[in-house]
Amino acid sequence: MSGLGPRPAAADPADVAVAGVTATREVGRVLTVRRATPQDAPAYARIMGDPAVFPALMQMPYAQESLWRDRIAEASAPGKHDLLLVAERGGEIVGTAGLHPVGPMQRRRHAFAVGISVAPAAQRQGVGSALMAAMCEYADRWIGALRIELTVYTDNAAAIALYRKFGFAVEGTLRGYALRDGRYVDAYAMARLHPSPPRIEPHASAP
């Protein structure tokens, strides 16, 4: 899943992690962030296939529910290091996020790629912030990731602002990065380094 995403909200809700689920109270409603399951495939297809969403991602028109069911199942298989999350509010999935190893290279095991998508009706309501907070916490505190990467179209100002809020910085411009609605458009390569990498503290030698 690409880091290219729709214009997620830049709100900063307070997150409370409980047993692997992040609950956020936003405008009197509870937003729950949890792991995705293959049963969430219809929601993935709905969001990723929305004409207001997929042009800002690396997705294609006519999203297939069966394809997303297979993707979620594959990413959740034993031995996989991917993390797929959904944001749910009032029984409806309003956003998705993914954190993935950048590839099989041993020398890049410290790096992961992140992507977020938010349903149009839920944008600018803290959903993007809740998903990104959960992704960064998981990367920083549980899997030893030192670098998180993403790409975002240069004209997606709201998404860029969200990523900057979480410590991402532009590392370069990718010219003619992708074909979008009949035109080649540029994208930024952005990355976030672990703000405080864990270390093993030295101890005095045993007597």
Backbone bond lengths (Angstrom), bond angles and torsions (degrees), N, CA, C in turn:
res aa  C-N    CA-C-N  psi(-1)  N-CA   C-N-CA  omega(-1)  CA-C   N-CA-C  phi
1 M - - - 1.454 - - 1.519 108.50 -
2 S 1.274 118.06 131.01 1.448 121.36 -176.76 1.510 111.25 -76.97
3 G 1.335 116.09 156.33 1.450 120.25 172.68 1.507 111.87 -73.88
4 L 1.338 117.34 -14.12 1.443 119.70 176.61 1.508 108.87 -62.94
5 G 1.321 116.94 127.67 1.450 118.79 -175.49 1.501 112.71 -144.75
6 P 1.330 116.64 168.75 1.449 120.92 174.74 1.500 109.85 -68.24
7 R 1.268 118.32 177.04 1.454 121.94 -173.45 1.520 110.23 -79.31
8 P 1.374 116.86 87.90 1.453 118.90 -177.59 1.510 111.97 -74.44
9 A 1.328 115.06 161.78 1.452 119.96 -176.88 1.505 111.51 -69.31
10 A 1.334 116.14 154.51 1.451 121.19 179.95 1.518 111.34 -108.88
11 A 1.326 118.00 17.20 1.459 120.79 177.72 1.510 109.84 -68.52
12 D 1.329 116.57 163.20 1.460 120.01 -177.22 1.517 109.35 -128.06
13 P 1.329 119.23 72.98 1.458 121.72 -178.51 1.518 111.50 -70.46
14 A 1.319 116.07 159.05 1.465 121.18 177.26 1.514 108.49 -83.63
15 D 1.315 116.11 127.86 1.458 121.00 -177.02 1.524 109.96 -103.92
16 V 1.335 115.82 140.28 1.462 122.10 176.30 1.513 107.73 -126.59
17 A 1.342 117.50 114.80 1.460 121.12 -178.36 1.521 109.04 -87.50
18 V 1.329 116.62 125.36 1.460 121.75 179.14 1.522 107.63 -134.03
19 A 1.346 116.54 111.01 1.465 122.19 174.48 1.519 112.44 51.24
20 G 1.322 115.67 44.42 1.450 119.81 175.86 1.513 114.25 83.26
21 V 1.324 118.21 0.98 1.458 122.26 178.27 1.516 108.38 -117.28
22 T 1.319 117.26 132.54 1.453 121.61 178.50 1.514 108.82 -103.07
23 A 1.334 116.69 120.26 1.464 120.87 179.31 1.520 108.97 -108.03
24 T 1.312 117.23 128.03 1.454 122.97 -178.87 1.517 109.01 -124.56
25 R 1.324 117.52 128.73 1.453 120.31 177.61 1.522 107.70 -93.51
26 E 1.314 115.73 116.40 1.449 121.65 -175.63 1.521 108.98 -129.55
27 V 1.340 116.69 117.77 1.461 123.70 178.70 1.535 110.35 51.23
28 G 1.348 116.12 46.43 1.444 120.90 176.37 1.514 115.04 77.26
29 R 1.337 118.00 2.82 1.454 121.55 -179.70 1.526 109.04 -120.56
30 V 1.318 115.87 147.94 1.460 120.45 -178.74 1.521 109.56 -93.31
31 L 1.314 115.75 125.76 1.457 122.59 175.54 1.522 107.34 -105.05
32 T 1.309 117.19 122.18 1.459 122.10 -178.73 1.517 109.70 -108.55
33 V 1.319 116.09 129.41 1.467 122.32 175.57 1.523 107.19 -106.81
34 R 1.333 116.29 123.59 1.463 121.43 -177.31 1.522 109.25 -143.35
35 R 1.342 114.83 170.11 1.463 119.74 176.31 1.532 110.10 -67.42
36 A 1.307 114.12 144.30 1.464 119.93 175.91 1.521 110.02 -78.64
37 T 1.317 116.10 151.50 1.458 123.04 174.51 1.530 108.12 -129.05
38 P 1.331 117.75 162.29 1.473 118.96 178.38 1.524 113.11 -55.89
39 Q 1.338 118.07 -25.15 1.455 120.81 178.44 1.525 112.16 -67.18
40 D 1.338 117.37 -13.42 1.466 121.50 178.62 1.525 112.34 -86.21
41 A 1.323 117.87 2.03 1.457 121.30 -176.69 1.525 113.64 -55.54
42 P 1.352 119.71 -40.89 1.464 118.16 178.32 1.530 112.87 -58.85
43 A 1.327 116.51 -38.21 1.468 119.49 179.29 1.522 110.96 -68.98
44 Y 1.336 117.26 -39.47 1.466 120.34 176.24 1.517 110.17 -59.35
45 A 1.333 116.52 -47.18 1.460 119.97 -178.99 1.527 110.90 -63.81
46 R 1.321 116.93 -37.77 1.464 120.75 179.49 1.524 111.13 -64.31
47 I 1.339 116.59 -47.18 1.457 119.92 -177.62 1.530 111.20 -72.20
48 M 1.340 116.39 -49.16 1.456 120.09 -176.74 1.532 112.81 -67.70
49 G 1.338 116.41 -23.22 1.448 119.52 179.55 1.508 113.99 -93.36
50 D 1.325 117.94 0.08 1.460 121.13 -179.40 1.525 110.04 -70.42
51 P 1.332 118.45 129.91 1.471 120.67 -179.48 1.523 114.13 -59.67
52 A 1.339 116.54 -19.81 1.459 119.64 177.42 1.524 112.12 -88.30
53 V 1.345 117.14 -3.90 1.465 121.15 -176.10 1.521 112.45 -114.90
54 F 1.343 117.83 -53.89 1.465 118.94 -168.15 1.532 114.17 -64.00
55 P 1.352 121.25 -28.84 1.470 117.72 177.70 1.530 113.22 -62.61
56 A 1.335 117.32 -26.89 1.462 120.95 -179.99 1.514 112.83 -86.08
57 L 1.332 117.04 -5.05 1.457 122.44 176.71 1.525 108.92 -107.26
58 M 1.328 116.08 -167.57 1.457 120.87 171.12 1.520 109.71 -104.29
59 Q 1.329 116.22 27.28 1.455 121.89 179.56 1.526 110.15 -88.51
60 M 1.327 114.83 169.28 1.454 121.66 -179.93 1.531 110.12 -116.25
61 P 1.335 117.35 159.09 1.467 119.15 175.58 1.533 111.54 -61.48
62 Y 1.318 115.28 162.26 1.460 122.71 176.14 1.534 111.44 63.03
63 A 1.323 115.69 57.00 1.468 120.88 179.06 1.522 110.37 -60.02
64 Q 1.336 115.84 141.48 1.454 121.84 -178.14 1.523 110.88 -107.16
65 E 1.312 115.90 127.16 1.462 120.54 178.21 1.522 111.18 -61.99
66 S 1.336 117.52 -41.32 1.465 120.56 -178.67 1.517 111.56 -63.97
67 L 1.318 116.71 -36.87 1.459 120.48 178.51 1.520 110.66 -64.19
68 W 1.334 116.66 -42.57 1.462 119.47 -179.69 1.524 111.38 -69.67
69 R 1.325 116.91 -33.72 1.465 119.04 176.83 1.533 110.37 -62.06
70 D 1.333 115.73 -41.87 1.466 119.76 178.92 1.521 111.22 -67.36
71 R 1.324 116.91 -41.01 1.470 120.50 -179.24 1.523 111.28 -63.48
72 I 1.315 116.08 -44.49 1.468 119.54 -179.36 1.520 110.23 -65.17
73 A 1.329 116.64 -42.70 1.464 120.04 179.51 1.524 110.78 -62.76
74 E 1.320 117.01 -42.25 1.467 120.55 -179.63 1.521 110.91 -64.76
75 A 1.339 117.08 -44.09 1.462 120.51 -178.79 1.522 112.21 -67.00
76 S 1.331 117.12 -23.07 1.463 121.77 -177.67 1.522 113.04 -96.17
77 A 1.326 117.52 1.77 1.460 120.97 -176.73 1.525 110.96 -67.90
78 P 1.342 117.74 151.85 1.468 120.67 177.32 1.525 111.20 -54.60
79 G 1.325 115.32 138.15 1.452 120.41 179.78 1.509 114.46 90.17
80 K 1.331 117.40 -11.91 1.453 120.61 177.78 1.527 109.96 -82.36
81 H 1.321 115.72 147.56 1.463 120.32 -178.22 1.523 112.39 -110.12
82 D 1.333 116.89 14.59 1.456 120.92 178.51 1.531 110.14 -80.36
83 L 1.327 115.10 151.75 1.462 121.03 173.29 1.521 107.84 -125.70
84 L 1.329 116.50 119.86 1.461 121.80 175.38 1.525 108.35 -113.27
85 L 1.327 116.56 125.88 1.459 122.15 -179.76 1.520 110.05 -122.99
86 V 1.329 115.19 152.47 1.456 120.90 171.11 1.516 108.51 -126.68
87 A 1.330 115.58 151.83 1.459 122.74 173.75 1.524 106.97 -106.95
88 E 1.325 116.22 125.28 1.460 122.18 -173.85 1.522 109.61 -122.38
89 R 1.321 116.13 134.98 1.460 121.13 179.91 1.517 109.04 -141.25
90 G 1.314 116.05 124.10 1.452 119.64 -179.41 1.511 113.41 60.63
91 G 1.349 117.29 32.88 1.454 121.37 179.78 1.513 114.50 80.48
92 E 1.329 118.12 2.96 1.461 121.61 -179.58 1.528 110.22 -117.80
93 I 1.318 116.61 134.67 1.464 120.96 175.75 1.522 108.67 -77.54
94 V 1.336 115.72 123.82 1.465 120.89 -175.50 1.524 112.11 -116.67
95 G 1.329 117.89 -2.93 1.454 120.00 178.73 1.515 111.00 -165.29
96 T 1.327 115.38 156.91 1.461 121.69 178.51 1.520 109.21 -136.08
97 A 1.330 115.39 156.91 1.461 120.02 176.72 1.517 109.34 -151.92
98 G 1.313 115.95 151.72 1.449 120.79 178.61 1.518 111.39 -139.69
99 L 1.325 115.55 141.31 1.462 122.80 175.34 1.521 106.34 -124.93
100 H 1.333 116.43 122.19 1.460 120.69 -170.62 1.533 111.39 -134.65
101 P 1.334 117.97 142.87 1.473 119.22 170.14 1.528 109.09 -56.83
102 V 1.323 116.71 143.66 1.468 119.19 -177.22 1.522 111.91 -73.58
103 G 1.326 118.02 -16.30 1.451 120.81 178.63 1.516 111.18 165.84
104 P 1.319 117.03 -176.58 1.466 120.55 -175.24 1.530 114.11 -84.78
105 M 1.331 118.07 -3.27 1.463 119.81 -175.04 1.527 111.44 -65.21
106 Q 1.324 116.70 128.10 1.459 120.03 -177.47 1.521 112.20 -62.23
107 R 1.325 117.11 -33.87 1.459 120.11 -176.97 1.520 112.97 -77.65
108 R 1.351 116.75 -1.03 1.471 120.38 177.09 1.526 111.54 -120.66
109 R 1.334 115.12 23.82 1.460 118.57 -179.73 1.521 112.68 -67.11
110 H 1.313 117.34 -15.88 1.463 120.94 -179.72 1.528 112.43 -84.39
111 A 1.338 118.24 -5.24 1.457 121.74 -172.77 1.524 111.58 -111.59
112 F 1.332 115.76 140.35 1.463 123.10 177.71 1.527 108.97 -133.41
113 A 1.327 115.78 155.91 1.457 121.82 176.61 1.522 109.00 -111.53
114 V 1.323 116.40 142.95 1.454 121.40 -177.14 1.522 109.84 -123.40
115 G 1.329 116.14 147.52 1.460 121.97 175.03 1.513 110.24 -145.67
116 I 1.333 116.21 146.26 1.463 121.80 -177.75 1.523 109.06 -136.77
117 S 1.336 116.01 143.03 1.458 120.65 170.94 1.522 108.62 -138.01
118 V 1.323 115.96 143.69 1.462 122.09 -177.83 1.524 108.72 -131.84
119 A 1.332 116.45 133.94 1.459 121.08 177.86 1.524 109.87 -59.77
120 P 1.322 118.25 141.93 1.468 120.82 -176.55 1.526 113.97 -52.20
121 A 1.340 117.50 -42.31 1.461 120.27 -177.05 1.521 113.00 -69.74
122 A 1.336 117.48 -13.63 1.470 121.07 -177.12 1.523 112.47 -108.88
123 Q 1.303 118.49 3.53 1.454 120.64 -178.16 1.523 110.66 -72.85
124 R 1.327 114.77 151.95 1.469 123.55 -178.89 1.532 111.76 63.21
125 Q 1.335 116.20 32.50 1.456 121.05 178.73 1.527 112.04 -129.80
126 G 1.318 117.98 18.52 1.453 121.48 176.36 1.510 115.26 91.22
127 V 1.335 118.01 -0.34 1.462 120.53 -177.85 1.524 110.60 -67.36
128 G 1.328 117.29 -47.16 1.463 120.42 178.99 1.516 112.17 -60.51
129 S 1.320 116.57 -40.09 1.468 120.24 179.32 1.523 111.52 -65.44
130 A 1.337 116.70 -41.81 1.472 120.03 -179.89 1.517 110.63 -63.59
131 L 1.325 117.34 -42.30 1.466 120.68 179.93 1.524 110.95 -67.35
132 M 1.327 117.64 -43.64 1.458 119.81 -179.57 1.521 111.46 -66.38
133 A 1.331 117.44 -38.39 1.467 120.17 177.48 1.521 110.55 -61.12
134 A 1.330 116.75 -42.18 1.464 120.16 179.63 1.520 111.01 -65.84
135 M 1.319 117.15 -40.82 1.463 121.08 179.17 1.531 111.28 -63.47
136 C 1.318 116.22 -46.68 1.468 119.60 -178.36 1.520 111.58 -65.25
137 E 1.334 117.03 -39.93 1.459 119.65 178.59 1.526 110.76 -63.06
138 Y 1.322 116.66 -43.84 1.462 121.05 179.61 1.527 110.03 -62.49
139 A 1.329 116.77 -44.61 1.462 121.22 -178.91 1.522 111.67 -65.40
140 D 1.328 116.45 -42.97 1.466 121.13 -174.48 1.522 113.01 -75.41
141 R 1.321 117.23 -38.81 1.461 120.74 -166.52 1.519 114.88 -105.64
142 W 1.349 117.89 -14.46 1.454 118.31 -170.73 1.515 116.08 -128.12
143 I 1.314 119.90 -21.26 1.468 119.02 -177.25 1.528 113.44 -123.21
144 G 1.307 117.05 2.25 1.463 119.31 176.80 1.517 114.41 70.96
145 A 1.324 117.81 22.99 1.472 120.19 177.14 1.522 109.44 -70.02
146 L 1.315 116.45 135.96 1.462 121.06 178.67 1.524 112.18 -108.77
147 R 1.336 116.57 -15.54 1.463 120.34 -176.47 1.529 108.54 -144.33
148 I 1.332 116.18 130.54 1.464 121.76 174.67 1.529 107.40 -118.74
149 E 1.327 115.88 131.30 1.460 121.09 -175.98 1.521 111.23 -117.40
150 L 1.333 116.20 154.94 1.451 121.34 171.93 1.521 108.90 -158.90
151 T 1.340 115.04 165.14 1.457 121.02 170.36 1.514 107.76 -124.08
152 V 1.324 116.16 146.55 1.453 121.60 -177.97 1.521 108.11 -147.04
153 Y 1.320 117.01 137.84 1.454 119.75 178.95 1.527 110.15 -61.12
154 T 1.318 115.67 142.46 1.465 120.58 -173.70 1.526 113.06 -65.89
155 D 1.342 117.79 -18.12 1.462 119.97 -179.66 1.527 112.78 -96.87
156 N 1.331 118.09 7.13 1.467 121.65 179.60 1.534 108.93 -94.50
157 A 1.322 115.53 74.07 1.472 121.06 -171.62 1.523 112.55 -62.39
158 A 1.336 117.80 -39.33 1.467 119.74 -177.62 1.523 111.14 -66.30
159 A 1.340 116.94 -42.08 1.459 119.64 178.58 1.522 110.76 -65.33
160 I 1.330 116.62 -41.22 1.464 119.97 179.12 1.524 110.36 -61.04
161 A 1.336 116.96 -41.06 1.467 120.24 178.62 1.522 111.12 -63.27
162 L 1.334 116.79 -40.39 1.468 119.94 177.29 1.517 110.66 -61.40
163 Y 1.316 117.43 -46.76 1.459 120.72 -177.68 1.530 110.60 -64.44
164 R 1.318 117.31 -40.54 1.476 119.92 178.01 1.528 110.49 -61.60
165 K 1.326 117.19 -36.85 1.468 120.52 -179.52 1.516 111.18 -60.80
166 F 1.332 116.76 -30.66 1.459 121.00 -179.40 1.530 112.48 -96.33
167 G 1.321 117.12 14.79 1.454 120.71 171.94 1.509 116.07 95.17
168 F 1.331 118.65 6.70 1.458 120.69 177.35 1.528 109.89 -78.07
169 A 1.318 115.70 144.77 1.463 121.87 178.32 1.525 109.28 -129.39
170 V 1.321 115.65 148.09 1.463 120.64 177.50 1.520 109.44 -72.42
171 E 1.313 116.24 127.59 1.465 121.09 178.93 1.521 112.27 -107.42
172 G 1.320 117.35 -11.18 1.457 119.02 178.60 1.519 110.64 172.14
173 T 1.330 115.26 166.76 1.454 122.04 177.61 1.521 109.10 -110.70
174 L 1.323 115.93 129.07 1.458 122.48 179.70 1.527 107.67 -99.36
175 R 1.324 117.70 104.81 1.458 122.39 -175.18 1.516 110.91 -74.26
176 G 1.342 116.15 136.67 1.453 120.71 179.86 1.518 112.21 53.87
177 Y 1.328 116.98 42.72 1.462 122.04 -170.35 1.519 112.94 -64.45
178 A 1.336 117.51 -41.36 1.465 119.96 -174.30 1.521 110.39 -150.07
179 L 1.334 114.79 154.23 1.457 121.33 174.49 1.525 108.28 -85.34
180 R 1.320 116.16 122.34 1.457 121.77 -179.10 1.521 109.49 -131.12
181 D 1.309 114.89 111.24 1.460 120.57 177.62 1.536 111.98 52.64
182 G 1.318 115.25 45.49 1.456 120.70 174.76 1.510 116.25 86.88
183 R 1.339 117.62 2.89 1.472 120.33 -179.34 1.523 109.32 -133.83
184 Y 1.335 115.70 143.43 1.456 120.40 173.13 1.530 108.29 -82.30
185 V 1.324 115.70 130.14 1.458 120.54 -175.14 1.527 110.03 -125.74
186 D 1.330 114.43 155.87 1.461 121.33 -179.54 1.526 111.10 -86.21
187 A 1.316 114.95 157.59 1.465 121.07 176.11 1.522 109.17 -139.14
188 Y 1.323 114.90 154.54 1.458 120.76 172.56 1.526 109.34 -93.72
189 A 1.315 115.93 139.96 1.454 121.25 165.70 1.526 106.46 -91.55
190 M 1.327 116.16 120.94 1.458 120.74 -179.50 1.523 109.15 -122.58
191 A 1.315 115.62 153.39 1.462 120.04 178.70 1.524 109.67 -150.70
192 R 1.322 113.59 155.72 1.466 121.77 177.06 1.511 107.56 -128.98
193 L 1.335 116.25 128.56 1.457 120.99 175.75 1.526 109.38 -96.87
194 H 1.310 115.81 147.41 1.467 120.98 -179.55 1.532 108.75 -52.85
195 P 1.340 117.89 123.57 1.476 119.51 -176.02 1.515 114.33 -69.25
196 S 1.331 117.45 -23.03 1.468 120.70 -178.78 1.522 108.80 -152.65
197 P 1.322 117.31 76.75 1.473 120.04 -175.12 1.524 112.03 -57.39
198 P 1.308 118.23 135.85 1.475 120.68 178.51 1.533 110.56 -67.84
199 R 1.306 114.05 150.60 1.464 119.43 178.12 1.512 109.37 -143.09
200 I 1.291 116.10 157.12 1.457 121.11 177.20 1.518 108.03 -89.01
201 E 1.309 116.10 118.07 1.459 121.19 -177.59 1.526 110.62 -73.53
202 P 1.333 117.08 136.02 1.474 119.32 177.69 1.528 110.38 -69.85
203 H 1.323 115.31 147.91 1.456 120.90 177.55 1.529 108.90 -124.17
204 A 1.308 113.89 154.94 1.467 118.51 177.04 1.520 109.90 -63.26
205 S 1.282 116.62 147.13 1.466 120.83 178.91 1.519 110.91 -61.19
206 A 1.324 115.63 143.38 1.449 120.23 178.12 1.524 109.75 -66.02
207 P 1.324 117.93 145.51 1.477 119.95 179.60 1.523 111.44 -66.16
